[in-house]
Amino acid sequence: MLQNLETLAREAKSWPFEQARNLLAHVLKKRQGETERAEARALIDAGKADEALAAFPALQRPVILETGYGPSGLPHMGTFGEVARTTMVRNAFRALTGDHWPTRLIAFSDDMDGLRKVPEGVPNPEMLREDLHLSLTRVRDPFGTHDSFGAHNNARLRAFLDSFGFDYEFMSSTETYKSGRFDATLLTLLERFDAVQAIMLPTLGEERRATYSPFLPISPITGHVLQVPTLARNVEKGTIIFEDPAGEPGNRTEVPVTGGHVKLQWKPDWAMRWVALDIDYEMSGKDLIESVRESSKVCRALGGTPPEGFNYELFLDIEGKKISKSKGNGLTMDEWLRYGTPESLSWYMFQSPKSAKSLHFNVIPRAIDDYLAFIESYKTQEPAKRIDNAVWSIHSGDPPTHTSPVSFALLLNLVGVANASTKDQLWAYFAKYLPAATPQNEPLLDRLMDHALNYYEDFVKPSKSYRLPDDKEKAALLDLAERLKVLPADTTDGELIQNEVYAVGKAHAFEPLRAWFGALYEVLLGASQGPRFGSFAAIYGLPQTIALIEAGANGELVQP
């Protein structure tokens, strides 16, 4: 951990710290009057958050951050992004307050929602079709492993979050409704029904307004989550009356709004959770800006304070179109983790969350190498720069001191040139370059080899395109081969080799010099970009590199 962390956190410029400072101001305003707030803020700004909490009991309650999940499908990239980014804000808040103020992160599953349609790619769709409109925790599990479809997907969510080491508390909508934890706020909503309707009805179309109610009763006959009008309310009894479609025509069914007999429409439900769980922070996608605004109004109508938060931009596909699960034009978690590390995904999530970014296979190699570069730069940065480095947020203030000795780009090219299909083949090339390296003492390098083999086979190999050198390039390539032959055959000094590459480029008057490196990549590697050539040659081996250069110069690498 860095020294003087609280001071650094107050001055940090990266977005998690901006959000943490907003969260601090929000909580102080929410829990204190103006005079007390100023006193508490002065103590916290002086690095005495522990004294502030001791002096003001209202501050001793944990600061609660929430993320939401709809378990009608499996965890996806958005799930990871929201939990990862919220965790970054949580860590920044802990730094800002000297880790004296307890925090909690709730991962809330809306598993009491009714199953509205059968998800694609799920087994036993006919069984699910029979269970439409039941709460997800009452829908039978098509996978046959859990008590319900909701329980199955909740287990997948928890395993998913656990695999990344997130610190969170799981909360089930079904269990929370049935436990009575929401009862007091539900009774408040019943009492203030007209005020909530006044907020929600103007946001709906004419037909929807005629039947809308914030309460979705659970049919005592079918167990379906019903979207039916509320015909009458009894605030004293805490009940609503509605007509159950499964009952006799004109029936009037009365149920309490407490104890899990009703669920709320999702925007009032969101607001109700903020109040009942005392949520202080929740972020959401840009597509939910209007929903946040409406839920915030409902929250205030219920006597609560909407949480602090911000709206992040959504990801785009390679063509710049919005990613849609139904279209399948995005990148799944499993796909990213086949080709890249979890750390690289966290790095990608950290970068510019308010800017739209492409989320496609082509961003993975750059994300891996950028993450590695940020780790290296962290080692030499001054503290004020370190805390704004993405890896501080990714690793909760304790980034690794060692990563990979080589870049992912270099590994990709080594796989291609060496025609490698196994990690054993790749490790054989490192035997001379890094004789002490093993999968045990270089675990990240070992993991990157797996990713490189997968990525090369699926994306690089099909797009390889070698070209013939022109006369100037051919002369330079043959000159480079001759210069490298002068070096000892067992040379593993990448810098020494790189100096020769530079010397040849200058001697043959390439202007700009990057045109020479472009020629090396296109002629020898079949790609428009590549790794630092000296490092590549040092690992691949000088004799093999010389043979590759001569083959490229003579046009032998171009497919007939």
Residue, then its C-alpha position, 0 to 999 in steps of 0.5 A: m500500500l502507498q503511504n499517505l493514501e488518504t491525501l493521495a486519494r483526495e487529489a487523485k484524478s482517475w474516475p474511481f476516485e472522483q466517484a469516491r469523493n462524490l459518494l463521500a459527499h453524498v453520504l455525509k449530506k444524507r446522514q448529517g445536518e449542515t453543521e455536523r457535516a462540516e465538522a465530519r468533513a474537516l476531520i476526514d479531510a485531515g486524515k482522521a476518518d476514524e475520529a469522525l466515525a467515533a464522533f458521529p454515530a450516524l456515520q458508523r453504519p456501513v456505506i452500501l454499494e449495489t449492483g443488480y442482475g436479472p437471472s433469466g440469463l447467465p452472467h455476461m460481460g455487463t455483469f462483470g463490468e458493473v461489479a468490477r467498476t463498482t468494486m473500483v469505486r469501493n476501493a477508492f472510497r476505502a482509500l479516501t477514508g483510510d479504510h476506517w469506514p465499513t463498506r458493503l457491496i450487494a449483488f442483488s438478483d431480481d429472481m422473483d421476476g416472472l419468466r416472460k419468454v424462453p431464453e435461447g440456447v437453454p435445454n428443455p425449452e418446452m418445460l420452460r414454456e409451461d412455466l412462463h409467468l412464474s417467478l424465476t425461483r419457481v420455474r423448474d431448472p431446465f439443466g436439472t441441477h437446482d431447485s429452480f431456474g433462478a437458483h441455477n442462474n444464481a449459482r452461476l452468478r456466484a461462481f462467476l463472481d467468486s472466480f474473479g475474487f470479488d468481495y460481495e454479499f449475494m442477495s436474492s429478491t425472492e428471499t428478501y421479499k419473503s423474509g419481510r425485510f421489504d415489508a415496511t417500505l412496501l407498506t409505505l408504498l401502499e400508503r403513498f400509492d397515488a404519489v407513485q402512480a403520479i410519477m409512473l403514469p406519465t411515462l407510459g403509453e395510454e393503453r398501459r396507463a389504464t392497467y398499470s399498478p406498481f404492485l404485481p400480485i402473485s396469483p394464489i391459484t397459479g403462482h404467476v406474477l400478474q400484471v393486473p390493475t389494483l382495484a382497491r387498497n386497504v392501507e390499514k390491513g396492508t392489502i390490495i384487491f385485484e382480479d385473478p385471471a385464473g379465478e372466476p370472472g369478476n372475482r376479487t382476490e385480496v392479498p397482503v403486499t408484505g411477505g412475498h405475496v406481491k412483487l413490484q414493477w421494476k422501476p418502483d422495485w429499484a426505488m424500494r430497494w434503495v430505501a429498504l436496503d439504504i443503498d448509497y451507490e449504484m451505477s448503471g448503463k447509459d440506456l437506463i438514464e430515464s429509468v434512474r430519473e423515474s426511480s429516483k422520484v419514486c425513492r423520494a416519494l417513499g421518503g428515501t434518498p436516491p443513491e449516488g452513481f453514474n451512467y457508463e457508456l455501452f459497448l459497441d461491436i466491431e461495426g460500431k453498433k450497439i451490442s445486443k444479446s439477442k443479436g449475438n454481436g458482442l463478446t461473451m465472457d467465455e470468449w474473452l477468457r479464452y483469448g485473454t486474462p481476467e486482468s486485461l478485461s478489468w483493465y479494459m473496463f477501467q478505461s474511459p467508462k463514459s466513452a463508447k468502446s468496441l468490444h470485439f476480439n480485436v481489442i484483446p491483444r492490445a488490452i493484454d499488452d497495455y495492462l502489462a505496460f501499466i504494471e511496468s510503469y507502476k514500478t517507477q511512478e511517483p505515488a501520486k501517479r501510482i494511485d491513478n494508474a489503472v492497475w492500482s484500482i484493478h488490484s485493490g491497491d496491491p498490484p503484482t510486482h512481476t508479470s510477464p517477461v515478454s509481450f503478448a504480441l511477441l508470443l503471438n508472432l512466436v506461435g506463428v513463426a514457430n508453427a507451435s501448437t503446444k506450450d511445450q514448444l513455446w517453452a522450448y524457445f525460452a530455454k535459452y532466452l530465459p533459462a531459469a523460467t518455468p511454468q511454476n515461477e512464470p505463471l502469467l507467461d504460462r497462462l499467456m501462452d494458452h491464450a496466444l495459442n488460442y488467439y493465433e489459431d482462431f484469428v491470426k492464422p486465417s488472416k496471415s498475408y505475407r508479401l514480397p519485398d521490393d528491391k530496397e527491402k530485399a537488399a536491407l533484409l539480406d544485409l540484416a541477415e549478414r550482420l546477424k551472422v557475425l553475432p554469436a549463434d547463441t546470442t540472447d541479447g535482444e537489445l544487441i539484435q535490435n541495434e543491428v535492425y536499427a542500423v540496417g534501417k538507417a543504412h538503407a535510408f528508410e524514411p520514416l524508419r517505421a517503414w523498415f519495421g513495417a516491411l519486417y512485419e509484413v514480409l517476415l510475419g505476414a502482419s501489419q504490426g509486430p513485437r520488438f524485433g530484437s526481443f522476438a529474434a532473441i527468443y526465436g533463436l538467432p540461426q532460426t531468425i536468420a533463416l527466416i529473414e533469408a526466406g522472406a528476402n527470397g520470397e519463399l514465405v509467400q504462399p503460391 
